[in-house]
Amino acid sequence: MPERADDLPPDVDLSVETVAVHAGRPAPNAGAPLNPPIVVASSFRAEGDYEYAREESPTTHALEAAIGALEHGTAIAFGSGMAAANAVLDLLPPGAAVVAPSAAYTGVASRLRELAARGTISLRIVGADDTAAVAASVVGADLLWLESPTNPLLQVADLPACVASAHAAGARVLVDNTFATPVRQNPLDLGADIVMHSVTKALAGHSDLVLGALVVADDADAQALVERRVLMGAVPGALDCYLALRGIRTLALRVDRGEASARTIVDRLAEHPAVSVVRYPGFGTMAAIEVEGGRDGNSADNADVVCRSVRVWTYATSLGGVESLLERRRRWPAEADTVPDSLIRLSFGIESVEDLWRDLDAALRLAVG
Ligand SMILES: *Cc1c(COP(=O)(O)O)cnc(C)c1O
């Protein structure tokens, strides 16, 4: 492993914008490349820092250095966000009790239900924004799984309060920080034990790869999770790690821009005749709206018309890319039935805010005429 994985002065306290630009670079020696090499090798000559790429690999290390610096811990990269999630679930003792939010990311929610149905874990479902219910549910639990804001209802958990009640009950806390991003929230600083990212989304930011990461403060946790990755085989590829690292360079700019557009458009949507509900947590690049039923009263059909009518927005799943995306979440059978049928999730990219507004406004007027 290289000694340095950034070109920053080690004795200066730097902000997230600067860290995003500089973390994960080769040490600043004369002649050093500014970017880490994309090392395409499964095997390395014996008795050095690296041996076999399912265990450790140089380009992955560079990405991990950057994500770790952004989230104030040790990062372990995985082949997807779900692979990261499964590494954590694989460490639970048999019969473990897991507390999870009522509308969590569908992949995680489905996986938790599957493990509960098999009897591998017992599952307790709570509203992430119901701090008292979380406190009651964590008694006797092993793991509190949180998202904040949640996908797609944008509920915000009181993280310090939830962490305090979980730790008092002896439960560990994982926070899926995909929606907030490390530019807006650092859960380890709020007491969480594990931070999870779908790097696929805002961190990589260009809708061109699938990757995940876990970040922990504790060295023993980091070792255990690296071992899960080695044994479960959920390793990322070198090119994807490089692309994700390149995406991270502009993370703070993209979040600032998307958030500014979200604020502007969310305020206008609150007044829009075709919109019944607007959900926005007050920060970040994600929002959700519910569409009115209009004359024929079918709000879900109207939401589908909105999705199919936009031309600047892209009708596609996923989020966090430079392009603004939207979709009606309940088109997915796995989505929680607590999510309203007409709810459209909005992921704000970096296009002109007025182009985004005109496009969405026109699609809404067409759908709810
Ligand atoms: C996409 C997503 C995941 C899953 O990540 P993948 O990279 O698709 O495996 C987990 N949590 C949240 C909040 C997500 O948006």
The ligand as an SDF file (V2000), in Angstrom:
LIG
                    3D

 15 15  0  0  0  0  0  0  0  0999 V2000
  -29.0990    2.6780   -5.1490 C   0  0  0  0  0  0  0  0  0  0  0  0
  -29.1560    2.6200   -3.6670 C   0  0  0  0  0  0  0  0  0  0  0  0
  -28.6380    1.5020   -2.9830 C   0  0  0  0  0  0  0  0  0  0  0  0
  -28.0980    0.2760   -3.7030 C   0  0  0  0  0  0  0  0  0  0  0  0
  -26.8970    0.5510   -4.3590 O   0  0  0  0  0  0  0  0  0  0  0  0
  -26.4140   -0.2010   -5.7260 P   0  0  0  0  0  0  0  0  0  0  0  0
  -25.1510    0.5090   -6.0220 O   0  0  0  0  0  0  0  0  0  0  0  0
  -27.5090   -0.0130   -6.7350 O   0  0  0  0  0  0  0  0  0  0  0  0
  -26.2300   -1.6310   -5.3870 O   0  0  0  0  0  0  0  0  0  0  0  0
  -28.6700    1.5280   -1.5980 C   0  0  0  0  0  0  0  0  0  0  0  0
  -29.1880    2.5830   -0.9260 N   0  0  0  0  0  0  0  0  0  0  0  0
  -29.6890    3.6570   -1.5440 C   0  0  0  0  0  0  0  0  0  0  0  0
  -30.2500    4.7910   -0.7370 C   0  0  0  0  0  0  0  0  0  0  0  0
  -29.6980    3.7150   -2.9440 C   0  0  0  0  0  0  0  0  0  0  0  0
  -30.2180    4.7810   -3.5540 O   0  0  0  0  0  0  0  0  0  0  0  0
  1  2  1  0
  2  3  1  0
  2 14  2  0
  3  4  1  0
  3 10  2  0
  4  5  1  0
  5  6  1  0
  6  7  2  0
  6  8  1  0
  6  9  1  0
 10 11  1  0
 11 12  2  0
 12 13  1  0
 12 14  1  0
 14 15  1  0
M  END
$$$$
